[in-house]
Amino acid sequence: MRCAMFAALSAALALAGCRREDVRAFTLEIPGLNPSNRVLIVEALSKYNGVRKDSYRWDFDAKTLSLEYDSMQIAKENIRQAIEAKKIPIRR
């Protein structure tokens, strides 16, 4: 009985450890978004491996930035904080 429980638990833990990526989409509302602060935002996010650099979608009319990130490497809040550290406010 104990061997069967141990085997089941081991299998469950092994399967849980297989998850390596969890790519998610994220849209930020940035009231002051313009082409000049685009450079600052790219610079702020460039040091994070979890942010997909090729996924940035800039909408200067709607004042939004959409991107993809791997939630196993970085959290949305870290993305917000990195941008806000450049003195660019984000609407929450």
N, CA, C and O of each residue as an XYZ file, in Angstrom:
368
protein
N       0.831     -1.193      0.000
C       0.000      0.000      0.000
C       0.877      1.259      0.000
O       0.641      2.188     -0.773
N       1.892      1.279      0.877
C       2.762      2.448      0.934
C       3.553      2.619     -0.357
O       3.784      3.742     -0.804
N       3.960      1.526     -0.946
C       4.709      1.588     -2.206
C       3.843      2.176     -3.320
O       4.318      2.970     -4.134
N       2.588      1.786     -3.348
C       1.681      2.296     -4.377
C       1.450      3.790     -4.191
O       1.430      4.539     -5.167
N       1.274      4.236     -2.933
C       1.091      5.657     -2.667
C       2.349      6.441     -3.024
O       2.268      7.521     -3.608
N       3.498      5.901     -2.677
C       4.761      6.559     -2.991
C       4.945      6.670     -4.504
O       5.372      7.710     -5.005
N       4.628      5.613     -5.220
C       4.750      5.622     -6.684
C       3.806      6.653     -7.296
O       4.194      7.377     -8.213
N       2.580      6.727     -6.803
C       1.609      7.697     -7.319
C       2.062      9.125     -7.030
O       1.960      9.997     -7.893
N       2.553      9.359     -5.840
C       3.030     10.689     -5.466
C       4.244     11.070     -6.298
O       4.346     12.209     -6.754
N       5.146     10.154     -6.499
C       6.341     10.413     -7.304
C       5.966     10.751     -8.737
O       6.541     11.663     -9.331
N       5.014     10.027     -9.292
C       4.559     10.283    -10.660
C       3.912     11.661    -10.764
O       4.146     12.388    -11.729
N       3.106     12.018     -9.782
C       2.447     13.330     -9.793
C       3.476     14.455     -9.719
O       3.353     15.449    -10.435
N       4.469     14.315     -8.878
C       5.507     15.334     -8.756
C       6.346     15.423    -10.025
O       6.731     16.517    -10.438
N       6.626     14.309    -10.632
C       7.404     14.303    -11.874
C       6.652     15.020    -12.987
O       7.247     15.786    -13.744
N       5.354     14.779    -13.092
C       4.550     15.446    -14.114
C       4.446     16.938    -13.853
O       4.453     17.734    -14.792
N       4.351     17.321    -12.605
C       4.253     18.743    -12.259
C       5.535     19.473    -12.614
O       5.496     20.657    -12.946
N       6.654     18.800    -12.551
C       7.936     19.423    -12.841
C       8.214     19.590    -14.322
O       9.211     20.217    -14.679
N       7.390     19.065    -15.188
C       7.614     19.122    -16.628
C       7.237     20.474    -17.229
O       7.640     20.784    -18.350
N       6.496     21.253    -16.522
C       6.043     22.540    -17.042
C       7.223     23.498    -17.108
O       7.841     23.802    -16.087
N       7.532     23.970    -18.300
C       8.694     24.829    -18.473
C       8.337     26.225    -18.942
O       9.084     27.172    -18.701
N       7.198     26.362    -19.612
C       6.769     27.652    -20.128
C       5.287     27.862    -19.865
O       4.495     26.919    -19.879
N       4.936     29.095    -19.629
C       3.532     29.471    -19.513
C       3.414     30.861    -20.132
O       3.398     31.870    -19.427
N       3.332     30.895    -21.458
C       3.313     32.163    -22.182
C       1.916     32.754    -22.128
O       0.920     32.097    -22.431
N       1.879     34.010    -21.733
C       0.605     34.726    -21.599
C       0.679     36.067    -22.308
O       1.760     36.624    -22.497
N      -0.469     36.574    -22.695
C      -0.568     37.902    -23.302
C      -0.926     38.913    -22.220
O      -1.601     38.586    -21.244
N      -0.465     40.140    -22.407
C      -0.661     41.186    -21.413
C      -0.753     42.517    -22.144
O       0.086     42.825    -22.990
N      -1.771     43.304    -21.819
C      -1.915     44.636    -22.398
C      -1.871     45.665    -21.279
O      -2.597     45.571    -20.289
N      -1.008     46.638    -21.463
C      -0.855     47.714    -20.487
C      -1.440     49.002    -21.057
O      -1.234     49.312    -22.231
N      -2.154     49.738    -20.247
C      -2.642     51.059    -20.623
C      -1.636     52.069    -20.104
O      -1.422     52.186    -18.897
N      -1.022     52.795    -21.023
C       0.018     53.759    -20.673
C      -0.439     55.121    -21.193
O      -0.249     55.420    -22.372
N      -1.041     55.958    -20.332
C      -1.635     57.220    -20.769
C      -0.693     58.127    -21.562
O      -1.135     58.812    -22.485
N       0.577     58.142    -21.224
C       1.519     59.016    -21.918
C       2.311     58.326    -23.014
O       3.364     58.823    -23.412
N       1.831     57.192    -23.513
C       2.590     56.423    -24.505
C       2.805     57.232    -25.783
O       1.860     57.742    -26.384
N       4.062     57.334    -26.177
C       4.424     57.997    -27.421
C       5.722     57.379    -27.949
O       6.392     56.646    -27.220
N       6.086     57.660    -29.199
C       7.282     57.038    -29.756
C       8.566     57.307    -28.964
O       9.471     56.472    -28.962
N       8.656     58.442    -28.304
C       9.889     58.737    -27.575
C      10.047     57.880    -26.316
O      11.169     57.497    -25.982
N       8.954     57.568    -25.608
C       9.123     56.722    -24.428
C       9.100     55.241    -24.770
O       9.312     54.395    -23.901
N       8.847     54.930    -26.017
C       8.942     53.540    -26.482
C      10.357     53.008    -26.249
O      10.534     51.871    -25.811
N      11.347     53.822    -26.538
C      12.746     53.430    -26.345
C      13.015     53.132    -24.872
O      13.703     52.163    -24.552
N      12.485     53.950    -23.986
C      12.673     53.736    -22.544
C      12.029     52.433    -22.087
O      12.588     51.715    -21.258
N      10.862     52.131    -22.625
C      10.149     50.907    -22.241
C      10.909     49.675    -22.720
O      11.081     48.711    -21.973
N      11.361     49.715    -23.963
C      12.140     48.588    -24.495
C      13.398     48.392    -23.656
O      13.759     47.261    -23.331
N      14.056     49.477    -23.309
C      15.259     49.413    -22.467
C      14.941     48.823    -21.095
O      15.703     48.006    -20.579
N      13.829     49.229    -20.510
C      13.441     48.749    -19.181
C      13.167     47.247    -19.181
O      13.492     46.553    -18.218
N      12.574     46.751    -20.256
C      12.200     45.339    -20.310
C      13.288     44.441    -20.902
O      13.191     43.216    -20.822
N      14.304     45.031    -21.485
C      15.318     44.240    -22.180
C      16.100     43.308    -21.262
O      16.632     42.300    -21.727
N      16.179     43.615    -19.989
C      16.969     42.775    -19.075
C      16.198     41.558    -18.557
O      16.758     40.736    -17.831
N      14.931     41.438    -18.921
C      14.116     40.319    -18.439
C      13.979     39.254    -19.516
O      13.482     39.527    -20.608
N      14.419     38.044    -19.208
C      14.335     36.941    -20.157
C      12.906     36.518    -20.441
O      12.625     36.038    -21.539
N      12.000     36.675    -19.502
C      10.644     36.181    -19.662
C       9.767     37.002    -20.578
O       8.688     36.548    -20.959
N      10.201     38.208    -20.946
C       9.410     39.067    -21.830
C       9.815     38.770    -23.269
O      10.995     38.825    -23.613
N       8.839     38.458    -24.099
C       9.111     38.146    -25.510
C       9.302     39.442    -26.292
O       8.341     40.155    -26.579
N      10.535     39.730    -26.626
C      10.874     40.999    -27.289
C      10.206     41.154    -28.656
O       9.933     42.273    -29.088
N       9.946     40.047    -29.329
C       9.344     40.116    -30.658
C       7.813     40.208    -30.616
O       7.157     40.194    -31.657
N       7.255     40.302    -29.413
C       5.789     40.313    -29.296
C       5.207     41.701    -29.040
O       3.987     41.841    -28.955
N       6.042     42.726    -28.914
C       5.532     44.064    -28.608
C       4.603     44.562    -29.713
O       4.942     44.514    -30.895
N       3.433     45.039    -29.312
C       2.472     45.645    -30.241
C       2.104     47.007    -29.679
O       1.395     47.111    -28.678
N       2.591     48.040    -30.332
C       2.396     49.411    -29.867
C       1.169     50.004    -30.530
O       1.025     49.928    -31.751
N       0.283     50.593    -29.741
C      -0.867     51.324    -30.282
C      -0.844     52.709    -29.648
O      -1.368     52.923    -28.555
N      -0.219     53.646    -30.366
C      -0.052     54.992    -29.824
C      -1.366     55.758    -29.747
O      -1.518     56.633    -28.894
N      -2.316     55.446    -30.622
C      -3.621     56.106    -30.570
C      -4.411     55.665    -29.341
O      -5.010     56.492    -28.655
N      -4.412     54.359    -29.064
C      -5.143     53.825    -27.906
C      -4.323     53.902    -26.625
O      -4.837     53.634    -25.539
N      -3.035     54.270    -26.752
C      -2.125     54.373    -25.599
C      -1.969     53.026    -24.889
O      -2.048     52.944    -23.663
N      -1.745     51.971    -25.684
C      -1.562     50.644    -25.108
C      -0.319     49.958    -25.680
O       0.117     50.227    -26.799
N       0.217     49.078    -24.876
C       1.296     48.184    -25.289
C       0.846     46.770    -24.960
O       0.520     46.466    -23.812
N       0.828     45.909    -25.964
C       0.515     44.498    -25.746
C       1.794     43.715    -25.954
O       2.597     44.030    -26.832
N       1.973     42.695    -25.138
C       3.155     41.862    -25.253
C       2.872     40.478    -24.714
O       1.829     40.238    -24.107
N       3.802     39.572    -24.937
C       3.708     38.223    -24.392
C       4.860     38.031    -23.420
O       5.952     38.569    -23.608
N       4.594     37.255    -22.378
C       5.623     36.984    -21.377
C       5.446     35.569    -20.855
O       4.362     34.991    -20.935
N       6.516     35.027    -20.325
C       6.497     33.688    -19.733
C       6.316     33.856    -18.232
O       7.226     34.307    -17.537
N       5.151     33.495    -17.740
C       4.848     33.702    -16.315
C       5.676     32.805    -15.397
O       5.668     32.988    -14.180
N       6.387     31.840    -15.971
C       7.284     31.003    -15.160
C       8.600     31.735    -14.896
O       9.376     31.330    -14.030
N       8.852     32.829    -15.655
C      10.093     33.582    -15.506
C       9.889     34.978    -14.937
O      10.769     35.507    -14.259
N       8.732     35.578    -15.208
C       8.481     36.946    -14.759
C       6.979     37.133    -14.523
O       6.150     36.519    -15.195
N       6.653     37.976    -13.574
C       5.250     38.272    -13.263
C       4.834     39.596    -13.901
O       5.670     40.451    -14.192
N       3.527     39.747    -14.113
C       3.015     41.000    -14.669
C       3.445     42.197    -13.835
O       3.792     43.249    -14.370
N       3.419     42.028    -12.543
C       3.780     43.146    -11.659
C       5.225     43.586    -11.873
O       5.524     44.777    -11.784
N       6.125     42.646    -12.154
C       7.515     43.003    -12.432
C       7.631     43.809    -13.723
O       8.456     44.717    -13.822
N       6.805     43.475    -14.703
C       6.793     44.223    -15.963
C       6.326     45.652    -15.699
O       6.938     46.612    -16.166
N       5.234     45.782    -14.946
C       4.731     47.122    -14.590
C       5.795     47.935    -13.850
O       6.046     49.093    -14.184
N       6.406     47.328    -12.862
C       7.403     48.038    -12.058
C       8.611     48.464    -12.882
O       9.158     49.544    -12.657
N       9.030     47.646    -13.819
C      10.174     47.991    -14.667
C       9.869     49.225    -15.508
O      10.723     50.096    -15.676
N       8.651     49.295    -16.034
C       8.257     50.455    -16.842
C       8.096     51.686    -15.962
O       8.561     52.770    -16.315
N       7.440     51.522    -14.821
C       7.230     52.658    -13.916
C       8.545     53.181    -13.348
O       8.637     54.357    -12.994
N       9.553     52.339    -13.256
C      10.872     52.782    -12.782
C      11.490     53.794    -13.740
O      12.374     54.556    -13.348
N      11.035     53.809    -14.986
C      11.497     54.779    -15.981
C      10.645     56.044    -15.950
O      10.717     56.869    -16.861
N       9.847     56.192    -14.911
C       8.969     57.366    -14.716
C       7.869     57.458    -15.777
O       7.464     58.543    -16.193
N       7.401     56.278    -16.199
C       6.296     56.212    -17.165
C       5.096     55.610    -16.428
O       5.096     54.417    -16.125
N       4.083     56.413    -16.140
C       2.930     55.894    -15.380
C       2.074     54.933    -16.210
O       1.919     55.078    -17.422
N       1.528     53.946    -15.497
C       0.660     52.934    -16.103
C      -0.692     52.990    -15.412
O      -0.765     53.110    -14.189
N      -1.761     52.903    -16.192
C      -3.107     52.852    -15.616
C      -3.362     51.425    -15.136
O      -3.141     50.462    -15.870
N      -3.822     51.307    -13.919
C      -4.091     49.979    -13.346
C      -5.545     49.648    -13.393
O      -5.947     48.570    -12.953
